[in-house]
Amino acid sequence: MVTALIALGAGTVSAAEPPTAAPSVGPQELIQTFEAVAGVHKGMRRGHAKGYCAKGLFTGTDGANQYSRSPIFNGTPHPVTMRFSLGGGNPAANDAARGPRGVALQIKLPDGQMHNMAMLSTPMFPAKNPTVFNGLLQTFIPDPKTGKPDPAKTAAYRAEHPDTQAQPAWLASHNPSWSYGSTRYFGIHTFFFTGSDGKRHKVRWQFNPTAGEKLLSDEELANAGSDFLIDHLREQLAKGPVRWDMVISLGEANDSEIDPSQTWPDNRPTVTLATLSLSTADATDKDCEAVNFDPNRVTPGVEPSADPVLQMRSAAYAISFGKRLSGQ
């Protein structure tokens, strides 16, 4: 299963970034690997190519500023541009595939600031760093003789790199979600929040659907159409807004800050900081084609970690954004 960086685009970082060593694989090489795996679909995102735009509101809870002084948590409903997506570089992919779903948010503040988030439907990334991720993707490049990837190459690579094993195991044990709106989404990367009292918190987050997570049964999966995720989301929206709670986990000293392939223990303290309310979902990408959902673009009170996958996203998104808008 080919997984991909979410919602390619372009943007800038508006919060201080910790120093991080230069990755062995550069963003240009990573994008070239994406293209070798899925082909070049001109004007489309290189990763999570199949997607749909949506609009909603993001509202911080009472007391959220205790954990982050970011203005996104000030209790005012802020407009959000969203993009739901299916993992991989095929814009015509079948929703029934056992791959990650994604959602990306751009929260718009009255003073012109933007705050982005990017999430997956799996609690982990498929590799610990860009170099291992690129190597994994290369095993999915089709063999010129058969036109298909060689599963033996992927299996051998995973055996050599244990950090690539957790995500496919999770996907194998969880049926795909019934709708984009019944999906739980995970931030996967570590961030640091600074509260109104100046206290710094190591956090990861997830967005939990308030109506509950709903997965397809085996029978439903066998009979599902190719676009059921957006179809079912529209069914939900016909009955009213679809909502998620943003819940942060408070990390401890030994919880990984830089390896997104590792999950944190389930017993970490959690706090609900915001609610996301979705009001509309469009059938096309037109409303968000010029949006870059680079998750390093954040507001004061939220700081990206030195996670090399997270840090790589900014440059990779920018390269893909330029190609997409220029029709490449």
N, C-alpha and C positions, 0 to 999 in steps of 0.2 A: 504494500500500500504506500503510495507516494504521498507524503505530507509536505506542506509548504508554508512558507512565511505568509502571514495574513495580509490581505488587502493592500497591494502594492501602490505606492504613491510617492509624494515628496513633501518635505516639511523641515522644520528647524527645531532645535532643542531650546526650550525656554527656561530650563532649570539647570543648576550646576550638575555636571557629570563627573563621576569619579574617574580617575585615570585608569586605563586598562591597556594591557599589552596588545600590540597589533596581532590580529589573528593570522594563522599560517595561510588560510584561504581568503583571498580578497573578494569583495562584493561582485566585481565584474566576473570573476571565475564562477562564483556561485550562480549568477544569473545565466551564464552560458550553460551550466549544467542543467538548470531548469529547462532551458530551451531544447537541449539535447534529449531530455526525457520525454517532454510532452509536445515537442514541435513548437514552431513560432506561429502564434495566432495573432495576426497583425491588429494592433490597437487594443489588445486585451491584456489584462494583468498576467504576469508570468506565473504567479502562484494564486491559488484560490480563484481561478478564472471564472468559474460559474458563480454568479452572485446577484443579489437583489438589494436595492436601496430601501431605506425606511426612515421614518421621522418619529421623534418622540421627545420626552422630557426627562431630565435627570435632576433629582431633588435630594439634597442631603437631609439626613435625619437630625432631630434635636440632639445636641451634644456631639455631633460628628467632628466638630472643630477641635475637640479634645485630642483627637488622634491625627488630624491634619488641618492645618490652617489654609489649605487650598480653597480659593473662592468657589470651587465647584461644590463644596460641602456646606455652603453658607445657608442652606435652607430655601433658597430661591429656586423655583423651577427653571432650569436652563435648557434651551433647545438643543437637540442632539440630531446629527446626521449619522445614520447607521448603515452598515452593509453586512448582510448575512451571506455566507458563502459556503461552498463545498471544497474540501481540500483537493489539491492537484491542479495541473495546468490545462485540463480539458474543459472548455466552456460548455460542452454538451454532455458532461458526465452524468451518470445515472445516480440519483439520490440514494438508491438502495445499497450502494457500495459501502463496505465497512471501512470507512475513512473518517477523519475528523471533520466536523463542521466548524465554522468560524463566525465570529461577529467582531466588528470593529466599530468604535464610537468616536465621533468628534463632537465634543461639548463646546458650545459657543457662549462666551461670556459677554456682558454688555460693553465692556471696555475694549473688545476686539481680541482678547486672548482666546486661544484654542487649547483644549486639553484632550489628548487622544488616549484611547485604550484599544488593545487588540487581544483577543482571546480565542481559545480552542475549546472544543467539547471534550477533550481529554485532559486529565490533570497533569500531564507531562508533555514535554517536547520529545521528538524521536531521537535526539542525540545530545551529548553534553556540550558540544561546541561546534562552531562552523566547519572546522576541518573534518570532524567525524560525520557531520550531517552531509557535507558535500560528497564524501566517500560513499555514504549510504545511497544518496541519490544516483550516483554514477552506476550503481548496480542495477538501477531501473532503466538504464538507457537500452533501447531495443537492439537486439543483435541484427546486423545487416542481413544475415542469411534467413532468419526466421521472421523478422519484423516484430519480435516480442522480446521482453527482458528474459534473462536466464535466472530462474528462481534459485538455482544452486549458488550463483554468485551472491545473491542477497543473503541466503542462509549462512554461507561461509563468512560473510562480512559481519553478520550479527553475532556469530559465534566468537569472532575475534574482538568484538566491541560490545560488551554486556550492557552498556548504557543505551544501546539501540533496541533492547528487547522488551522494555516495559510497555511502550506505547502499543505495539502490535498485540501483546498479551492482553492489555486492557480492552482493546477494540474487539478481540475475539470473544471476550467474556461479556460484552455489553452490546445488545442489539442497537441498531441506529434509532435515533429519536423519531417520534411521530411527526414533529413539526419543528421548525426553527424556534417557535414560541414555547415549546415544551422541553427545550434543551437547557441543561446546566452548562455554563461557560466558565472556564478557568483562565486566570491571568497568566499562569505558568511561571512567570518571571518574578524575581524579588525586587521590591521597591522599598524605599525608606520614606516614611511619613513623619513630618514634624508638626506637633500639635500647637495649639495656641499658647500653651505653657512652655514651649521650647523643647519638650521631651521628644526624642527621636524613637520611632518604632520601626522594626523590621517586619514587613508584611508581604503576604500574597493574598490574592482575593479570588472570589468566584461570584458569579451572578446566578442566583437560584430562582427559577420560575415560581411565582407566588401561587399559581394554580397547581403546582407540583410537576415533577419531571415525568414525562410519559415516553416510554420506549415502544417500538413495534414488537408485536409477538412474532414468533417464527412464521406463522401462517400469514400474518399481515405483511411481513417482509417479502415472502415469496410472491405475493400478489400486488405489491406496491408498484405504482407507476414511476416514471423517471423524474417527475417534478413534484412529488407529494409534499416536500418540505414547505415550499412556498404556498401550495394549494391549501394545505392544512392551516398554515399561518393566516391566510385570508379568511378561512372559516372561523378561526378564533376572533379575528378582528371584527368580523360581522356582528359579533355578540358584545363587543366592547374592547377597551384597551387591554393589551397584554403586558404584564408587569414582571419584573425581576427585582429581587433584593440584592444589593451589593454587600457581601459579607467578607470582612477581612479576617485572616488568621494572623495572630501575633507570633512571630517566630522567636525561637530561642537561639542561644549562642551556637549550638552545634547544627542547626538547620542550614542547609546549603543556601548561600547567597548567589552563587555563580553557575550552578548546574541545573538547568531547567528540566533535565531528564529525571531528576530526583524529586519525589514528592515529600512533603512534610508530614509528620505524624498527625493522625486525625484528632488527637486529643489536645491540640493547641487551642488556646482561648480564641473565641471568635466574637466579632462585634458587627452589627449591621450599620453601615454608614450612609446608605442612600437607597433610593428606589428609582428604577428605570421604567418608564411607562411608554409603550409603543402605541402609536395612534394610526399610522399608515404604513403600507409596504407596497412598493412599486414593482412592476414586472421588468423594468429595465434598469440599467446602470447609469442612466443619464444624469440623475441628481447627485451622484457621488463620483462621477468619473474624474472630476478635477480635484477630488479630495484625497489627500495623503493621510493615511491613518498611522503614520509613524508613531509608535508608542513611547518614543523618547521625547516627544513634544508634550510637555506637561507644564503645570503652573506651580508657582512657589508653594512649598508645603508638601510636594511630592518629588522624590529624587530617584532616578533610575540607578540600579545597582551596576556593578562591573561585569555582570553576566555577559560573556562574549557574544552569545547569540542575540541578546537584546541590543547590544551595542552595534552589531553588524546590521541590524534592521534598517537603521537610518540611511546608510549608503546604498544598501540593496534596493530599498524602496525608491530612492531618488533615481537610480539608474533605470529601473523598470518604469517609473513614472515618465521619464523623458522619452523612453522608447514608445510607450503607449500613446502619449499625446502627439508624438511625431508620426504616428501611423506605422511604426515598425512592429 
